[in-house]
Amino acid sequence: MATINFYLDRARSDGRCPVFMVYQSKGKKWKYYTKEKLLPKYWDRKKQRAKQISDAPEINDVLDFYESKAKRIERQFRMMDEPFTIDDIQKSFLGNQGKKIDMFDFFEEQVEQMNLTKSHFTYKKYKSLLNDLRGYEAYYNTKLGFNDIDDEFLNKLIAFLSGRGNAHNTVQRKIVDIKTLFKKATKAGVNKKLDYQDFSLSKIKTEKVHLTKEELINIYKLDLAGNKRLDKVRDIFCFCCFTGLRYSDTQGLRFVSIINRKNADGKDYKLLNFNVYKTKDILRVPLNKQAIEILDKYREQAVIAIKAINGEVEKELMDRKILPAISNQKMNDYIKEVGELAKIDNSVSVTTFIGTERHDKTYKKYELLSSHAARRTFTTLSLEMNMPIKQVQEILGHKSIRTTMGYASEKEEKKNIEMQKAWDKFNF
C-alpha cells in the first residue's frame, strides 16, 4: 500500500514555501506540485495541512482533493487485479491535466470528500445542491460545464430555485455554496472562468426567534413530571439556552467531557471540554449554575442505572452520554409543544420572499421555536446581562464577532427607552 504525504519545499523570494505531494510505493516515489504556497509558520507538520490563516480551509480542501484522487486511482488499479507500477499511477493522475474535466464529476468528488471531512449536515446540503443543478439541466434542457458559469447562468439559477418554492434566503445560501464549489474548481486548476467571483445575492433580514428571560424561566420551571418525553426535550433546550451549545453538540457530550477547575482564589468551577460537531474544533464552555442543575439531574439518573446493574459507578459513568438522545426533527417538533404549555403564545409576524413575491404570515411564538432558537436566546440574554461580547463569541465558538452579533436581537424595551428619551425633548 502506498503512502501519501505533503511537505513544504524551500522558501521562494516572498518567503512562502510551495506545497508538494509525495506518492511513495515499493521504494519509489514521485512528487507533485499542488500550486499552493504558504509561510512555514502556517504549516502543521504533524497533520500536513495549513493552519491559522483565513484561506487554510480552501488550501486544505485542495490537498484533500489530490490525496483522494491518488487513492481513488490506486484503488481502481487494484480492482482490475492486474500488476501496476508507480508510473501507471502517475500517468493516470496527470492524464486529465490540460483536458476538459466534467463539472459534475469534479463536484461529486468534492462532495464525497466532504463526507469524510465535514459534518453530515454539510454533506447532505451539498448533495441537495447537486440535485438542484441536475434539476436545472433538466428544466432548461442543457448540459452545464465550467464555461457556462457566468452572471446569466447564476441569475437563471436563482429564478429556477425560486420557482421551486425556495425562499429568498434559502436561495442566497445555495448561491454561496455553489460559489464555494466553483472556488474549489478554480483552486484545483480545472476551472479557468472567474465570472462567478463578483456575483452576489444579498440576504434579507428576517425575524429570528429567541426567548425573553421571563419566557425562558417559564419553560425551565414548567412542571412536566407527568410527561417524560417533553421533560427531556425541555431539559436539552434549556441546557442550550444556558450554554449556547448547538443541539448537535449536546448529543455527543459524555460525563468525561465535564472538567473541574479552580479559580485563582481557589473557588471550584466546571467547564465542558469537547470537539464541536460542525467544525471539529476543541471548545471549552464554562458551566453556570443553571446548566449544572440539569447535568446533576442526569448524573443522578445515570448513577442509579449503573448501580442497578452492579457496575463500577465512576468508571462506567465517564463514558456515558450526559443528555438523552433524540433526533433533531423530533426535538424541533416537541419543543413547540413545550412552548405552547408554557404559554409562549404572543403573535409573531413573519415575512418571506419567494422571488419577488412577498408572503406575510402570523404565528404563535411557540410555533417558531426550534433547537437553534436556544442558541440565539443564550446570545441575546448574555449580552443583555452585560457579558462582554468577546467572551460570548468564544463560548459560541465563532471566528468573528460579526457572526456572534447575527445571533443577537436587541431587547425592545431598551430601544423604547432610548426612543422616549430622545423624543421627549420634541414638544408641540
C-alpha positions as a Markdown table, in Angstrom:
| # | Residue | x | y | z |
|---|---|---|---|---|
| 1 | Met | 0.0 | 0.0 | 0.0 |
| 2 | Ala | 1.4 | 3.4 | -1.0 |
| 3 | Thr | 1.9 | 6.3 | 1.4 |
| 4 | Ile | 0.9 | 9.8 | 0.5 |
| 5 | Asn | 2.5 | 12.8 | 2.3 |
| 6 | Phe | 2.6 | 16.6 | 1.9 |
| 7 | Tyr | 5.6 | 18.8 | 2.6 |
| 8 | Leu | 6.9 | 22.3 | 2.2 |
| 9 | Asp | 9.7 | 22.9 | -0.3 |
| 10 | Arg | 12.3 | 25.6 | 0.2 |
| 11 | Ala | 11.0 | 29.1 | 0.5 |
| 12 | Arg | 10.8 | 31.3 | -2.6 |
| 13 | Ser | 11.6 | 35.0 | -2.7 |
| 14 | Asp | 8.4 | 36.1 | -0.9 |
| 15 | Gly | 9.1 | 33.7 | 2.0 |
| 16 | Arg | 6.3 | 31.3 | 1.1 |
| 17 | Cys | 7.0 | 27.6 | 0.5 |
| 18 | Pro | 5.4 | 25.6 | -2.3 |
| 19 | Val | 3.4 | 22.6 | -1.0 |
| 20 | Phe | 4.3 | 19.3 | -2.7 |
| 21 | Met | 2.5 | 15.9 | -2.5 |
| 22 | Val | 4.7 | 12.8 | -2.4 |
| 23 | Tyr | 3.4 | 9.5 | -3.5 |
| 24 | Gln | 5.6 | 6.6 | -2.5 |
| 25 | Ser | 5.3 | 2.9 | -3.1 |
| 26 | Lys | 7.8 | 0.0 | -3.0 |
| 27 | Gly | 10.8 | 2.2 | -2.6 |
| 28 | Lys | 9.8 | 4.5 | -5.5 |
| 29 | Lys | 8.2 | 7.9 | -5.3 |
| 30 | Trp | 7.0 | 10.9 | -7.4 |
| 31 | Lys | 6.4 | 14.5 | -6.4 |
| 32 | Tyr | 3.5 | 16.7 | -7.5 |
| 33 | Tyr | 3.4 | 20.4 | -7.0 |
| 34 | Thr | -0.1 | 21.3 | -5.7 |
| 35 | Lys | 0.2 | 25.0 | -6.7 |
| 36 | Glu | -0.3 | 26.1 | -3.1 |
| 37 | Lys | 2.2 | 28.2 | -1.2 |
| 38 | Leu | 2.3 | 29.4 | 2.4 |
| 39 | Leu | 4.6 | 30.6 | 5.1 |
| 40 | Pro | 6.2 | 27.9 | 7.2 |
| 41 | Lys | 4.6 | 29.2 | 10.4 |
| 42 | Tyr | 1.2 | 28.4 | 8.9 |
| 43 | Trp | 2.0 | 24.7 | 8.2 |
| 44 | Asp | 1.1 | 21.9 | 10.6 |
| 45 | Arg | 3.9 | 19.3 | 10.1 |
| 46 | Lys | 2.1 | 16.6 | 12.0 |
| 47 | Lys | -1.2 | 17.0 | 10.2 |
| 48 | Gln | 0.4 | 18.0 | 6.9 |
| 49 | Arg | -2.1 | 20.8 | 6.5 |
| 50 | Ala | -2.4 | 24.6 | 6.6 |
| 51 | Lys | -3.4 | 26.3 | 9.9 |
| 52 | Gln | -4.3 | 29.6 | 11.4 |
| 53 | Ile | -4.9 | 31.6 | 8.2 |
| 54 | Ser | -8.1 | 32.7 | 6.6 |
| 55 | Asp | -7.7 | 30.5 | 3.5 |
| 56 | Ala | -6.5 | 27.4 | 5.3 |
| 57 | Pro | -9.8 | 25.6 | 4.7 |
| 58 | Glu | -9.5 | 26.2 | 0.9 |
| 59 | Ile | -5.9 | 25.1 | 0.8 |
| 60 | Asn | -6.6 | 22.0 | 2.8 |
| 61 | Asp | -9.6 | 21.2 | 0.5 |
| 62 | Val | -7.2 | 21.2 | -2.4 |
| 63 | Leu | -4.7 | 18.9 | -0.6 |
| 64 | Asp | -7.6 | 16.6 | 0.4 |
| 65 | Phe | -8.7 | 16.5 | -3.2 |
| 66 | Tyr | -5.3 | 15.5 | -4.5 |
| 67 | Glu | -4.9 | 12.9 | -1.8 |
| 68 | Ser | -8.4 | 11.5 | -2.5 |
| 69 | Lys | -7.7 | 11.4 | -6.3 |
| 70 | Ala | -4.4 | 9.5 | -5.9 |
| 71 | Lys | -6.1 | 7.0 | -3.6 |
| 72 | Arg | -9.0 | 6.5 | -5.9 |
| 73 | Ile | -6.7 | 5.9 | -8.9 |
| 74 | Glu | -4.7 | 3.3 | -6.9 |
| 75 | Arg | -8.0 | 1.6 | -5.8 |
| 76 | Gln | -9.2 | 1.4 | -9.4 |
| 77 | Phe | -5.9 | -0.3 | -10.4 |
| 78 | Arg | -6.3 | -2.8 | -7.6 |
| 79 | Met | -9.8 | -3.6 | -8.6 |
| 80 | Met | -8.6 | -4.6 | -12.1 |
| 81 | Asp | -6.5 | -7.2 | -10.4 |
| 82 | Glu | -3.5 | -6.6 | -12.7 |
| 83 | Pro | 0.1 | -5.6 | -11.9 |
| 84 | Phe | 0.7 | -1.8 | -11.9 |
| 85 | Thr | 3.6 | 0.5 | -11.2 |
| 86 | Ile | 4.1 | 3.9 | -9.7 |
| 87 | Asp | 4.5 | 5.2 | -13.2 |
| 88 | Asp | 1.0 | 3.9 | -14.1 |
| 89 | Ile | -0.4 | 5.8 | -11.1 |
| 90 | Gln | 1.4 | 9.0 | -12.1 |
| 91 | Lys | 0.3 | 8.8 | -15.7 |
| 92 | Ser | -3.3 | 8.3 | -14.7 |
| 93 | Phe | -3.1 | 11.1 | -12.1 |
| 94 | Leu | -1.7 | 13.6 | -14.7 |
| 95 | Gly | -3.8 | 12.3 | -17.5 |
| 96 | Asn | -6.7 | 14.8 | -17.1 |
| 97 | Gln | -4.4 | 17.8 | -16.9 |
| 98 | Gly | -4.9 | 20.1 | -19.8 |
| 99 | Lys | -8.1 | 18.2 | -20.8 |
| 100 | Lys | -11.7 | 19.3 | -20.2 |
| 101 | Ile | -13.0 | 17.9 | -16.9 |
| 102 | Asp | -16.7 | 17.2 | -16.4 |
| 103 | Met | -18.1 | 19.7 | -14.0 |
| 104 | Phe | -20.4 | 17.3 | -12.2 |
| 105 | Asp | -17.6 | 14.7 | -11.9 |
| 106 | Phe | -15.4 | 17.2 | -10.1 |
| 107 | Phe | -18.3 | 18.5 | -7.9 |
| 108 | Glu | -19.3 | 14.9 | -6.9 |
| 109 | Glu | -15.8 | 14.1 | -5.9 |
| 110 | Gln | -15.6 | 17.2 | -3.8 |
| 111 | Val | -18.9 | 16.5 | -2.1 |
| 112 | Glu | -17.9 | 12.9 | -1.4 |
| 113 | Gln | -14.7 | 14.2 | 0.2 |
| 114 | Met | -16.9 | 16.3 | 2.4 |
| 115 | Asn | -18.5 | 13.2 | 3.7 |
| 116 | Leu | -15.1 | 12.3 | 5.2 |
| 117 | Thr | -14.0 | 15.8 | 6.4 |
| 118 | Lys | -17.2 | 17.8 | 7.1 |
| 119 | Ser | -20.3 | 17.3 | 9.2 |
| 120 | His | -23.1 | 15.1 | 7.9 |
| 121 | Phe | -25.3 | 18.2 | 7.6 |
| 122 | Thr | -22.8 | 19.9 | 5.3 |
| 123 | Tyr | -22.5 | 16.7 | 3.2 |
| 124 | Lys | -26.3 | 16.4 | 2.8 |
| 125 | Lys | -26.6 | 20.2 | 2.0 |
| 126 | Tyr | -24.1 | 19.9 | -0.9 |
| 127 | Lys | -25.7 | 16.6 | -2.1 |
| 128 | Ser | -29.0 | 18.5 | -2.3 |
| 129 | Leu | -27.3 | 21.3 | -4.2 |
| 130 | Leu | -26.0 | 18.9 | -6.9 |
| 131 | Asn | -29.6 | 17.7 | -7.3 |
| 132 | Asp | -30.7 | 21.3 | -7.8 |
| 133 | Leu | -28.1 | 21.7 | -10.5 |
| 134 | Arg | -29.3 | 18.5 | -12.2 |
| 135 | Gly | -32.8 | 19.8 | -12.0 |
| 136 | Tyr | -31.7 | 23.0 | -13.6 |
| 137 | Glu | -30.2 | 21.0 | -16.5 |
| 138 | Ala | -33.4 | 19.0 | -17.0 |
| 139 | Tyr | -35.6 | 22.2 | -16.8 |
| 140 | Tyr | -33.6 | 24.1 | -19.3 |
| 141 | Asn | -32.7 | 21.0 | -21.4 |
| 142 | Thr | -29.0 | 21.9 | -21.2 |
| 143 | Lys | -25.6 | 20.4 | -20.1 |
| 144 | Leu | -23.7 | 22.5 | -17.7 |
| 145 | Gly | -19.9 | 22.9 | -17.9 |
| 146 | Phe | -17.4 | 25.3 | -16.3 |
| 147 | Asn | -17.6 | 27.6 | -19.4 |
| 148 | Asp | -21.3 | 28.2 | -18.6 |
| 149 | Ile | -20.6 | 29.8 | -15.2 |
| 150 | Asp | -21.4 | 33.4 | -15.6 |
| 151 | Asp | -23.9 | 36.0 | -14.4 |
| 152 | Glu | -26.6 | 34.9 | -16.8 |
| 153 | Phe | -26.4 | 31.3 | -15.5 |
| 154 | Leu | -26.5 | 32.4 | -11.9 |
| 155 | Asn | -29.5 | 34.7 | -12.5 |
| 156 | Lys | -31.3 | 31.8 | -14.2 |
| 157 | Leu | -30.4 | 29.5 | -11.4 |
| 158 | Ile | -31.9 | 32.0 | -8.9 |
| 159 | Ala | -35.1 | 32.1 | -10.9 |
| 160 | Phe | -35.2 | 28.3 | -11.1 |
| 161 | Leu | -34.7 | 27.8 | -7.4 |
| 162 | Ser | -37.3 | 30.5 | -6.6 |
| 163 | Gly | -39.7 | 28.7 | -9.0 |
| 164 | Arg | -39.2 | 25.6 | -6.9 |
| 165 | Gly | -40.6 | 27.4 | -3.8 |
| 166 | Asn | -37.2 | 28.2 | -2.2 |
| 167 | Ala | -37.4 | 31.4 | -0.1 |
| 168 | His | -35.0 | 34.2 | -0.9 |
| 169 | Asn | -32.6 | 33.5 | 2.0 |
| 170 | Thr | -32.5 | 29.8 | 1.1 |
| 171 | Val | -31.6 | 30.7 | -2.5 |
| 172 | Gln | -28.9 | 33.1 | -1.2 |
| 173 | Arg | -27.3 | 30.3 | 0.9 |
| 174 | Lys | -27.3 | 28.0 | -2.1 |
| 175 | Ile | -25.6 | 30.6 | -4.3 |
| 176 | Val | -22.9 | 31.0 | -1.6 |
| 177 | Asp | -22.5 | 27.2 | -1.6 |
| 178 | Ile | -22.2 | 26.8 | -5.4 |
| 179 | Lys | -19.7 | 29.6 | -5.4 |
| 180 | Thr | -17.7 | 27.6 | -2.9 |
| 181 | Leu | -17.7 | 24.6 | -5.4 |
| 182 | Phe | -16.6 | 26.9 | -8.2 |
| 183 | Lys | -13.8 | 28.3 | -6.0 |
| 184 | Lys | -12.6 | 24.7 | -5.3 |
| 185 | Ala | -12.5 | 24.0 | -9.0 |
| 186 | Thr | -10.5 | 27.2 | -9.6 |
| 187 | Lys | -8.1 | 26.3 | -6.9 |
| 188 | Ala | -7.7 | 22.8 | -8.4 |
| 189 | Gly | -6.9 | 24.3 | -11.8 |
| 190 | Val | -9.9 | 22.7 | -13.5 |
| 191 | Asn | -11.9 | 25.9 | -13.9 |
| 192 | Lys | -10.5 | 29.0 | -15.6 |
| 193 | Lys | -13.7 | 31.1 | -15.8 |
| 194 | Leu | -13.9 | 33.5 | -12.9 |
| 195 | Asp | -17.1 | 35.4 | -13.7 |
| 196 | Tyr | -18.8 | 33.9 | -10.6 |
| 197 | Gln | -16.4 | 35.7 | -8.2 |
| 198 | Asp | -18.1 | 39.1 | -8.3 |
| 199 | Phe | -21.6 | 37.8 | -8.3 |
| 200 | Ser | -23.6 | 38.1 | -5.0 |
| 201 | Leu | -27.1 | 37.9 | -3.7 |
| 202 | Ser | -27.9 | 39.9 | -0.6 |
| 203 | Lys | -29.5 | 38.2 | 2.4 |
| 204 | Ile | -32.8 | 39.6 | 3.6 |
| 205 | Lys | -33.0 | 40.2 | 7.4 |
| 206 | Thr | -35.8 | 38.1 | 8.8 |
| 207 | Glu | -37.5 | 37.6 | 12.2 |
| 208 | Lys | -35.3 | 35.5 | 14.4 |
| 209 | Val | -37.0 | 33.9 | 17.4 |
| 210 | His | -35.4 | 33.9 | 20.8 |
| 211 | Leu | -36.9 | 33.7 | 24.3 |
| 212 | Thr | -37.0 | 36.6 | 26.7 |
| 213 | Lys | -35.7 | 36.0 | 30.3 |
| 214 | Glu | -39.3 | 35.6 | 31.5 |
| 215 | Glu | -40.2 | 33.1 | 28.8 |
| 216 | Leu | -37.0 | 31.0 | 29.5 |
| 217 | Ile | -37.9 | 30.9 | 33.2 |
| 218 | Asn | -41.4 | 29.8 | 32.4 |
| 219 | Ile | -40.2 | 26.9 | 30.3 |
| 220 | Tyr | -37.5 | 25.9 | 32.8 |
| 221 | Lys | -39.9 | 25.8 | 35.7 |
| 222 | Leu | -42.7 | 24.2 | 33.8 |
| 223 | Asp | -44.0 | 21.1 | 35.6 |
| 224 | Leu | -43.5 | 18.2 | 33.2 |
| 225 | Ala | -43.1 | 15.4 | 35.7 |
| 226 | Gly | -46.0 | 13.6 | 34.1 |
| 227 | Asn | -44.6 | 13.7 | 30.6 |
| 228 | Lys | -41.1 | 12.2 | 30.3 |
| 229 | Arg | -40.9 | 12.9 | 26.6 |
| 230 | Leu | -41.4 | 16.6 | 26.9 |
| 231 | Asp | -39.4 | 16.8 | 30.1 |
| 232 | Lys | -36.3 | 15.5 | 28.3 |
| 233 | Val | -36.8 | 17.9 | 25.4 |
| 234 | Arg | -37.2 | 20.9 | 27.7 |
| 235 | Asp | -34.0 | 20.0 | 29.6 |
| 236 | Ile | -32.0 | 19.7 | 26.4 |
| 237 | Phe | -33.4 | 23.0 | 25.0 |
| 238 | Cys | -32.8 | 24.9 | 28.3 |
| 239 | Phe | -29.3 | 23.5 | 28.5 |
| 240 | Cys | -28.6 | 25.0 | 25.1 |
| 241 | Cys | -30.1 | 28.3 | 26.3 |
| 242 | Phe | -27.8 | 28.3 | 29.4 |
| 243 | Thr | -24.6 | 27.3 | 27.5 |
| 244 | Gly | -25.0 | 28.5 | 23.9 |
| 245 | Leu | -24.3 | 24.9 | 22.6 |
| 246 | Arg | -25.7 | 23.7 | 19.3 |
| 247 | Tyr | -28.2 | 20.9 | 19.7 |
| 248 | Ser | -25.9 | 18.6 | 17.7 |
| 249 | Asp | -23.1 | 19.1 | 20.3 |
| 250 | Thr | -25.4 | 18.1 | 23.2 |
| 251 | Gln | -25.9 | 14.7 | 21.7 |
| 252 | Gly | -22.2 | 13.8 | 21.9 |
| 253 | Leu | -21.5 | 15.1 | 25.4 |
| 254 | Arg | -20.3 | 12.4 | 27.9 |
| 255 | Phe | -19.6 | 12.8 | 31.6 |
| 256 | Val | -15.9 | 12.7 | 30.8 |
| 257 | Ser | -16.4 | 16.0 | 29.0 |
| 258 | Ile | -17.0 | 17.8 | 32.3 |
| 259 | Ile | -13.8 | 19.1 | 33.8 |
| 260 | Asn | -13.3 | 20.5 | 37.3 |
| 261 | Arg | -11.1 | 23.6 | 37.7 |
| 262 | Lys | -10.2 | 26.1 | 40.4 |
| 263 | Asn | -10.1 | 29.9 | 40.1 |
| 264 | Ala | -7.1 | 31.9 | 41.3 |
| 265 | Asp | -8.9 | 32.4 | 44.6 |
| 266 | Gly | -9.4 | 28.6 | 45.0 |
| 267 | Lys | -13.1 | 28.5 | 44.1 |
| 268 | Asp | -14.2 | 25.5 | 42.2 |
| 269 | Tyr | -15.9 | 25.7 | 38.8 |
| 270 | Lys | -16.8 | 23.4 | 36.0 |
| 271 | Leu | -16.5 | 23.5 | 32.2 |
| 272 | Leu | -17.3 | 21.4 | 29.2 |
| 273 | Asn | -14.3 | 20.3 | 27.0 |
| 274 | Phe | -15.4 | 18.7 | 23.7 |
| 275 | Asn | -14.9 | 18.7 | 19.9 |
| 276 | Val | -17.5 | 20.7 | 18.1 |
| 277 | Tyr | -19.6 | 18.6 | 15.7 |
| 278 | Lys | -19.7 | 21.2 | 13.0 |
| 279 | Thr | -16.1 | 22.4 | 12.9 |
| 280 | Lys | -14.3 | 19.6 | 14.7 |
| 281 | Asp | -12.5 | 22.4 | 16.8 |
| 282 | Ile | -12.0 | 21.9 | 20.5 |
| 283 | Leu | -14.3 | 24.1 | 22.6 |
| 284 | Arg | -14.3 | 24.8 | 26.3 |
| 285 | Val | -17.5 | 26.2 | 27.7 |
| 286 | Pro | -17.8 | 27.3 | 31.4 |
| 287 | Leu | -20.9 | 26.0 | 33.1 |
| 288 | Asn | -23.3 | 28.3 | 35.0 |
| 289 | Lys | -25.4 | 27.1 | 37.9 |
| 290 | Gln | -28.5 | 26.6 | 35.7 |
| 291 | Ala | -26.6 | 24.3 | 33.3 |
| 292 | Ile | -25.1 | 22.4 | 36.3 |
| 293 | Glu | -28.6 | 21.8 | 37.7 |
| 294 | Ile | -29.6 | 20.0 | 34.5 |
| 295 | Leu | -26.3 | 18.0 | 34.4 |
| 296 | Asp | -26.7 | 16.9 | 38.1 |
| 297 | Lys | -30.2 | 15.7 | 37.3 |
| 298 | Tyr | -29.0 | 13.3 | 34.6 |
| 299 | Arg | -25.9 | 12.3 | 36.6 |
| 300 | Glu | -28.2 | 11.2 | 39.4 |
| 301 | Gln | -30.2 | 9.1 | 36.9 |
| 302 | Ala | -27.1 | 7.6 | 35.4 |
| 303 | Val | -25.7 | 6.6 | 38.8 |
| 304 | Ile | -29.0 | 4.9 | 39.7 |
| 305 | Ala | -29.0 | 3.0 | 36.4 |
| 306 | Ile | -25.4 | 1.8 | 36.9 |
| 307 | Lys | -25.9 | 0.7 | 40.5 |
| 308 | Ala | -29.0 | -1.3 | 39.3 |
| 309 | Ile | -26.6 | -3.5 | 37.2 |
| 310 | Asn | -23.9 | -3.6 | 39.9 |
| 311 | Gly | -21.5 | -1.6 | 37.8 |
| 312 | Glu | -18.4 | 0.4 | 38.8 |
| 313 | Val | -20.1 | 3.8 | 39.1 |
| 314 | Glu | -17.3 | 6.3 | 38.4 |
| 315 | Lys | -15.7 | 4.1 | 35.7 |
| 316 | Glu | -18.9 | 3.5 | 33.8 |
| 317 | Leu | -20.2 | 7.0 | 34.3 |
| 318 | Met | -17.4 | 8.7 | 32.5 |
| 319 | Asp | -18.2 | 7.0 | 29.2 |
| 320 | Arg | -21.9 | 7.6 | 29.4 |
| 321 | Lys | -23.7 | 10.3 | 27.4 |
| 322 | Ile | -25.0 | 13.1 | 29.6 |
| 323 | Leu | -28.2 | 14.1 | 27.9 |
| 324 | Pro | -31.0 | 12.0 | 26.3 |
| 325 | Ala | -30.7 | 11.0 | 22.7 |
| 326 | Ile | -33.4 | 12.4 | 20.4 |
| 327 | Ser | -33.4 | 13.3 | 16.7 |
| 328 | Asn | -33.2 | 16.9 | 15.6 |
| 329 | Gln | -36.6 | 16.6 | 13.8 |
| 330 | Lys | -38.3 | 15.4 | 16.9 |
| 331 | Met | -36.6 | 18.0 | 19.1 |
| 332 | Asn | -37.9 | 20.7 | 16.8 |
| 333 | Asp | -41.4 | 19.2 | 16.9 |
| 334 | Tyr | -41.6 | 18.6 | 20.6 |
| 335 | Ile | -40.2 | 21.9 | 21.8 |
| 336 | Lys | -43.2 | 23.6 | 20.2 |
| 337 | Glu | -45.4 | 21.5 | 22.4 |
| 338 | Val | -43.4 | 22.7 | 25.4 |
| 339 | Gly | -43.6 | 26.3 | 24.3 |
| 340 | Glu | -47.4 | 26.0 | 24.0 |
| 341 | Leu | -47.7 | 24.5 | 27.5 |
| 342 | Ala | -45.5 | 27.4 | 28.8 |
| 343 | Lys | -47.8 | 29.9 | 27.1 |
| 344 | Ile | -45.2 | 31.3 | 24.8 |
| 345 | Asp | -48.1 | 32.4 | 22.6 |
| 346 | Asn | -47.7 | 36.0 | 21.7 |
| 347 | Ser | -48.2 | 36.7 | 18.0 |
| 348 | Val | -45.2 | 37.0 | 15.6 |
| 349 | Ser | -45.4 | 38.2 | 12.0 |
| 350 | Val | -43.0 | 36.5 | 9.6 |
| 351 | Thr | -42.3 | 37.9 | 6.1 |
| 352 | Thr | -40.7 | 35.7 | 3.5 |
| 353 | Phe | -39.9 | 36.4 | -0.2 |
| 354 | Ile | -40.1 | 33.8 | -3.0 |
| 355 | Gly | -38.6 | 35.5 | -6.0 |
| 356 | Thr | -40.2 | 39.0 | -5.9 |
| 357 | Glu | -43.4 | 37.8 | -4.2 |
| 358 | Arg | -43.8 | 38.8 | -0.6 |
| 359 | His | -45.5 | 36.4 | 1.8 |
| 360 | Asp | -46.7 | 37.5 | 5.2 |
| 361 | Lys | -47.9 | 35.1 | 7.9 |
| 362 | Thr | -48.7 | 35.4 | 11.6 |
| 363 | Tyr | -47.7 | 32.7 | 14.0 |
| 364 | Lys | -47.9 | 32.0 | 17.7 |
| 365 | Lys | -44.3 | 32.3 | 19.0 |
| 366 | Tyr | -44.2 | 28.7 | 20.2 |
| 367 | Glu | -44.8 | 27.6 | 16.6 |
| 368 | Leu | -41.5 | 29.1 | 15.6 |
| 369 | Leu | -39.4 | 27.5 | 18.4 |
| 370 | Ser | -36.6 | 25.2 | 17.3 |
| 371 | Ser | -33.4 | 23.9 | 18.8 |
| 372 | His | -31.5 | 26.8 | 17.2 |
| 373 | Ala | -33.7 | 29.4 | 19.0 |
| 374 | Ala | -31.9 | 28.3 | 22.1 |
| 375 | Arg | -28.5 | 29.4 | 20.8 |
| 376 | Arg | -30.0 | 32.8 | 19.9 |
| 377 | Thr | -31.6 | 33.0 | 23.3 |
| 378 | Phe | -28.2 | 32.4 | 25.0 |
| 379 | Thr | -26.5 | 35.1 | 22.9 |
| 380 | Thr | -29.2 | 37.7 | 23.3 |
| 381 | Leu | -29.7 | 37.3 | 27.1 |
| 382 | Ser | -25.9 | 37.1 | 27.7 |
| 383 | Leu | -25.4 | 40.5 | 26.0 |
| 384 | Glu | -28.5 | 41.9 | 27.8 |
| 385 | Met | -26.9 | 40.9 | 31.1 |
| 386 | Asn | -23.7 | 42.7 | 30.0 |
| 387 | Met | -21.5 | 39.7 | 29.4 |
| 388 | Pro | -18.5 | 41.0 | 27.2 |
| 389 | Ile | -19.2 | 40.2 | 23.6 |
| 390 | Lys | -15.6 | 38.7 | 23.2 |
| 391 | Gln | -16.4 | 36.1 | 25.8 |
| 392 | Val | -19.8 | 35.3 | 24.2 |
| 393 | Gln | -18.0 | 34.9 | 20.9 |
| 394 | Glu | -15.5 | 32.5 | 22.4 |
| 395 | Ile | -18.2 | 30.4 | 24.1 |
| 396 | Leu | -20.2 | 30.1 | 20.9 |
| 397 | Gly | -17.0 | 29.1 | 19.0 |
| 398 | His | -17.4 | 31.8 | 16.4 |
| 399 | Lys | -14.5 | 33.1 | 14.4 |
| 400 | Ser | -15.7 | 36.6 | 14.3 |
| 401 | Ile | -17.8 | 39.0 | 16.5 |
| 402 | Arg | -19.9 | 39.8 | 13.4 |
| 403 | Thr | -21.1 | 36.2 | 13.3 |
| 404 | Thr | -22.0 | 36.4 | 17.0 |
| 405 | Met | -24.0 | 39.6 | 16.5 |
| 406 | Gly | -26.0 | 37.8 | 13.9 |
| 407 | Tyr | -27.4 | 35.6 | 16.7 |
| 408 | Ala | -28.4 | 38.5 | 18.9 |
| 409 | Ser | -31.6 | 40.5 | 19.0 |
| 410 | Glu | -31.7 | 43.9 | 20.8 |
| 411 | Lys | -34.3 | 44.0 | 23.5 |
| 412 | Glu | -37.3 | 46.1 | 22.6 |
| 413 | Glu | -37.6 | 47.8 | 25.9 |
| 414 | Lys | -34.0 | 49.2 | 25.5 |
| 415 | Lys | -34.9 | 50.6 | 22.1 |
| 416 | Asn | -38.1 | 52.1 | 23.6 |
| 417 | Ile | -36.3 | 53.8 | 26.5 |
| 418 | Glu | -33.8 | 55.4 | 24.1 |
| 419 | Met | -36.7 | 56.5 | 21.7 |
| 420 | Gln | -38.7 | 58.1 | 24.5 |
| 421 | Lys | -35.5 | 59.7 | 26.0 |
| 422 | Ala | -34.7 | 61.4 | 22.6 |
| 423 | Trp | -38.2 | 62.4 | 21.5 |
| 424 | Asp | -39.5 | 63.7 | 24.9 |
| 425 | Lys | -37.4 | 66.8 | 24.0 |
| 426 | Phe | -39.7 | 67.3 | 21.0 |
| 427 | Asn | -42.6 | 69.4 | 22.3 |
| 428 | Phe | -45.7 | 70.6 | 20.5 |
